[in-house]
Amino acid sequence: MRNVLIFPGGTEPGLEIARALKGCKEVRLFAASSGPGNHAPFVFARHAATPDVFTEGWLEALNALCAAWSIDLVYPAHDYVAEALVRERERISVPVIAAPAEVFAITASKRATLSLFADVIPTPAILDPATVASFPVFIKPDHGYGGQGAVRVDSAVQLGGALEQTSDPLTLEYLPGREYTIDCFSDREQGVLFAGGRTRERIRMGTAMRSASAGPERDALFLKHARAIQARLPMRGAWFFQMREDAAGTPKLLEIGTRVAGTMAFNRVRGVNFPLLSILEDERAPLALLLNDPPEAIDRALTNRFAHRIGYRRVYVDLDDTLLLHDKINVEVAAFLFRALNEGCELVLLTKCLTDPHQVLAARRLSGLFDRIVHLAEADSKADHIDPDGSIFIDDSFSQRREVAERHGIPTFDPSMLEMLMNDRID
């Protein structure tokens, strides 16, 4: 068992690392983040606030946290954090899962990246802004990630403004075609073991919210490019590179990333657990890949998690139209009940089911779930059978919920409300 600290835990890469590792018996997850309003405390049962890497004393605070939690590995989940951790690698008390410093020295600069690979991989032309005669062109900062500061420029007037507003600007050929991310995994001795391309069809805050498979023809080309990158940079573990097609349809290199990407789930579900494989690679453990076909697409949206003050140790729940809906198990309600069971709650079924509820539950493989089953007549009141001490009540019926709330003053929920109580923090 390895105690792994994800830092910072609330970024899209951090959340993807967590999703990949939370079910692995080899790992126990911890997280650290800086700043208020961070999402990580909603995800990790073990989370600590720590200074960001631009604040004096961050290294000492990180080492103290690693000692307090007996951390075995730190997994950076942000580009700037990864750069800082690699720069201070020798002073960090535990291993850092990241590429070597010489890789970061190249990939942190788009100019250096494009210059290094221009003779082996198609790259966009780097233009002299003083001689640009046709538009559009593309301006981006030499040092930056996730499309930050990048802008399309359509005129000489816009060009002058963009150059003034961009730190260390790079003026590039505009690429109008489809954009790709190529998720990669490398072993330092075996080289590139996986390179799978996916489209970037809808992008939000630099993260691909919808991706589809690039297809076998493109993947063959991307594998060739990945091996060319590996030949000049000692890539290890999870990494990615991005390409975009020019007007003729030729993909050209944009940048190389040395971390887990937020939408690597697209290829993770095929069998490439990038974070776990990266840990095994760092430890020089034997590893191999077993792949399924890629999914047709991944589409991502916001996830809701809630902070609340409702405490309970007993759950009363209805059967028909609550635990069962359209004669099938309501999996959201069932998931909540199993989570409550894991937390030591007593589960009580209150039902006016017209048939034997034991038989109904048995037919749906739910026998033994409840501590008690109370079978009521239609005229009975469920409120008569509730002990309000430490209890909540779940029922699709508004009238039943209102009666219980008015009589006992306990929280009541219909199935759509349970989302607030779904404590899915990683333990």
N, C-alpha and C positions, 0 to 999 in steps of 0.2 A: 504494500500500500504506500502510495506517494502522496504527500500533502502538497498540492499544487496551488500557488497563488496566481490568480489572473489579475493583471494590473494594466490599465483600469478595467473594472468588471462591467461597466455599463455601456461600453461602446458596442457597435454592431459586431466587430471582430470578437470582442470579449464575450458577447452573448452567444455567438456561434461556437466559440471554444467551449463554453459551458454546455450548450446543447450536445456537442459531440462527446464530451467527457462525463456527463452526469450519470450515465448508465454503465460506466466502466468500473469493474471491480478493482482495478489497479489504482484508482485515483480517488482522493477525497479533495473536494474543491473548497477554496477560500477566495475571497476577492478583496481588493482595496481600490479606492477611488478618491478623487479630490473634488471639492466643490459641492455646493448645495444643489438640491434638486436632482441628484444622480439616481438613475434607475436601478443601479446594482443592489441596493438594500431590499428591493422587491423581489430579487431573483435569488440571492444567496443568503442562506441562513447565517453564514459566517462572513461578515463584511466589516471592514474597518475604513475609517476616513484617514487619509494620509496626505502629506503635501505633494503637490504636483512637481514634476521634474525641473521646473523653472524656479522653484522656491528654495532658498538656502536651507540646508539641513534635511533635504528630502532623502538623501542616501542613508544618513544615520537613522532616520525614522523608518525607512524600509527595512534596514537590517534589524532594527529592534522588533519590528512586527514579525519578521521571519523567525526570529528567536522565540518570541512569545508563542507563536503558533506552530513551532517545529516544522516550518516550511522546508520542503525538499527541493522544489523547483519554482522559479518565477517564469510566468508566461506573459510577455508583454502583448498588449492588445490595442496598441495605438502606435502610429509611425514615430512620432516624436519621443514617446516613452521608450520604444525599442531602440532608437538611436542613443538615448541617454543611458539606458541599461548596458548596451554594448560598449559604449565609451567608458563606462565605469565598471566593466565586467570584473576586473581583478579585485575591486574593492567591495563587491557584493558578496554576501556571505554564502549564497547558494547558487547553483548553476542557473543560467538564463537560457531559455529556449529561443534562440535567435541565430541568425546568420553571422558569419565572421565579420569583423570590423572592416576588412577590405571590400566586402560586398556593399556595406552601407556607404562607404566612401564614394562608390560609383553611383549606386541607385538613388542616393539623396539628391543628385544633380541630374536633371533631364539632359542638359547639354553634354555632360560626361557620358551618360548612358547612350545617347544617340551617336556620339562620336566613337564610342568603343565598338558599336555593332554595325555601323553604317556600311561596312564592306561585306557583311555576312547576312544581314537581315534588312529588308526594305525599311527605310526610315523616312519620315517627312523631311523635306528640304528646310534647312535653317536659313532664313532670309535676313539680308541686311535691311533694316527698316528705312534707311536713307534712300534705298533704290527700289523699294516696292512700287510697282507700276500697275498691278492689277489686284483686284479684291474679289472675294474675301480672303483674309489671312487670319491666323489664329495667334493670340498672345497668351502666354502663360508664364508664371514665375518659374525660374530655374529650380528653386527649392520649394516644394509644396506637394500636397497629396490630395487625392479625391477630387480633382478638378477645381480646387480652391484657387480663386483669382484668375481662372482661365476665361477668355472672352473671345467671341468671334468679332472681327473688325471688318466693316464694309466700306470704309472710306478713309481718305487721308486725314480728315479731321478727327474721326474716331481713333485712328491709329495714334495720333499725337497724344490724345487724352489717355488712351490705354497704356501707353508707354510711361507716362508720368505717374500713373496710379499703380503700376505693377512693380513690385520689388524684383530687381535683377531680371528684367523681362527677356523672354525668348520669343522671337517672331518666327512663326512656322507656316509652312504650306498648309492650306486648309484642306481637310479630308472630309468629304461629304457623305461617305458611305456608312455601312453598318459597322458598329463597334463591338468588340469582343473582349471578354476576359478569359484568359487561359489559366486554369487552376493547375498547379504543378506540385509534384512531390519528388524530392531528390534524396538519395543516399550518397554520402560523401565518397563511398567506394564504388557503388554500382551505377552512379549517375542518375539520370532522369528515369524514374520508375513509372511516372504517370504525368500526362499532359492532356487535359480535357477542356475544350473550348465551349463557351456559352455566350450567347448574344446578350447585349445590354439594351433591352428594349424600352424600359421605363426606368429612369434614374431619379433618385431623390437623395439629396445631401451626399452625392458622390457614391451612393450605394445602388446597385442594380436591384430594383424591386420586381422586375420581371425579366427572366432569362429563359432561353430555349437552347437546345443542343445546336452546336455549330455544324454538326454533321460529319460523317467519316472522312470526306475529302478535305475539309478544312482541318480536322483534327490531325490528319497525316502531315499537313503542312505545319501546323502548330507544334507538333512533336519535333519536327526537324528544327524549328526555330528554338524550341526549349533546349535542345541538345547543343545548339550553337551558343546559347547563353551560358549553359553549364560549362562549356569548354573554356570560357574566358572568365567566368566568375565561379568561385567555389560555393555554389548554392547547396543548402542542406535543409531538410525538413520541408515544411509547407512554404510555398511562394506562388507568385502569379505574375503574369505580364499582360498588358493591354495593347490591343491593336485596333486600328480603324482603317476601313477601305478608302482608297483614293478614288478619283473619278473613273478610273479604269477597272475598279474592283479589286485592286491589289491591297491586301492588308499591310499596314505599316506600323512599326513599333511606336507606342506612345510612352510607356514607362514600365518599370519593373518594381514589383512590391515584394518585400521580404517578410511577409507576415500572413496570417490567416485572413482571408477576405470574408466580408460579412455574408456573401451569398455562396460561399463554398459548399453550403448544404446541398446545392444542386448535384455536386459530384460526391459529397459525403454519403448520400443515400444510395449511391451505386456500390458503396463498399470501401471508399477511400476516407477513412477517419483521419483527416489531416492532423489535428492536434495530438491524437494518441500516437500516430505514426511518427510525428516529430519528436515526441518524448522518447519513443523507442530508438529512433535514429540517434538522438543525443546520447543515449546510454549505450549505444552500439549493440543493442539487442537484435536478435534475428527478427526479420520482418518480411512479409510477403503481402501481395495484393490479390484479392478475389473480387472480380467486378461483375456486376449486372449491367444490362443495357441502360443507357441514360434515360432519365424521365423526359417526357415531351417538353415540359416547361415547369418553371417555378414562378409563383407570384406571391409577393409578400405584402403585408399590411401591418398597421399598428396593432400591438397587443395591449390589452388592458390589464393592469394590476392595481390593487387598491390598498390603501392604509385605512384601518378601522380600529375601533375599540370594543368590538363585540366579542365577548368571551363566552364559551359554552363547553359543557362536558356531556350533554345529553341532546340527542337529535330525534325529534318526532317527525315522521314523514308519512305522507299519504301514498297509496299504491296507484289506483287508476288515474290516468291523465297527469300523473306526477312522476313516480318512478317508472311507470309504464305509460307510453304515449303511442296511440294508434296501434295498440297491441304489440308493441316492441319495447325493449328496454330503452329508456331515456338515458343515453350514455353519459350525458353531462351530470345528471342527478346521481347516477351510479358512481361516477368518478368522485363526486363530492363525498358520498357516503364511505367509500373506501379510504379516502383521505382522512375523514373523521375517525374511522376505525383505526388507522395508523397512529392517530394522535390520542388514542385511548378513550374515545367517546363511547357512551352507551347509545345504541341504535334501537329505536322503537318504531315499529310499523303500526300506524293507526289507519284502519281501512274499513270501509263499508262495502267491500267487494261482495258481489252476489254469489260467488262460488268460494270454495275453500282457498284462502290465501296461501296456505302451505303448498297446495298443489300448483297454484299459479306460479309461485316462486320456484318450485322444483322444476317445472317445465322450462323455466328460463335460466336454469343453473344458478339460482340465487339462494338456494337453501342454506341455512346456517349463517346468513349475513346478519340477521337481527338478534339482539338479545331478548327481545320480547315482541310478540305479535298480538295486537289487540283487535279482535274482529267485532265490529259494532253493527248493530241494526241500523236501518236507514233513519229511524227517528232519534237515534242516540246523538248526543253532543260529544264531539271530540274533546272539547274543553273540559268535560267531566273526568277525563282520563289522563290529564296532563299534570305532572308535578313541575311547577314553574322553576324550581331551584336549578340554576345553571342550564336552562333548556332553551332551545329554539324549535320552531315549528315550520314545516315545509308543506304546502298544499297549493294546488292550482286554484282552489275555490276561494274567491275573495270573501264570501260570507263566512266561511270557516275560519279564515285568517283573522277577520275582524272580530269574531266572537272570542277567539283565543287571546288576541291582543287586548281586548277590552277587559276580559275576565282576569288575565294573569299578568298583563304588562310585559310580556316577553317579546323578543324580535320574531317576526314571522316573515316568510319568504315564499314567493312563487318561484318556479324553476329558473326563470330568466334573471332573478336577483342573486342566485347563488354564485355568480361570477365574482362578486365581491369577496366571498368567503373562500374561494379556491386558492388556498395557500400552496403554491407550487414552488416555493423557494427550495433551492438545492441544498440538501442537508449532507 
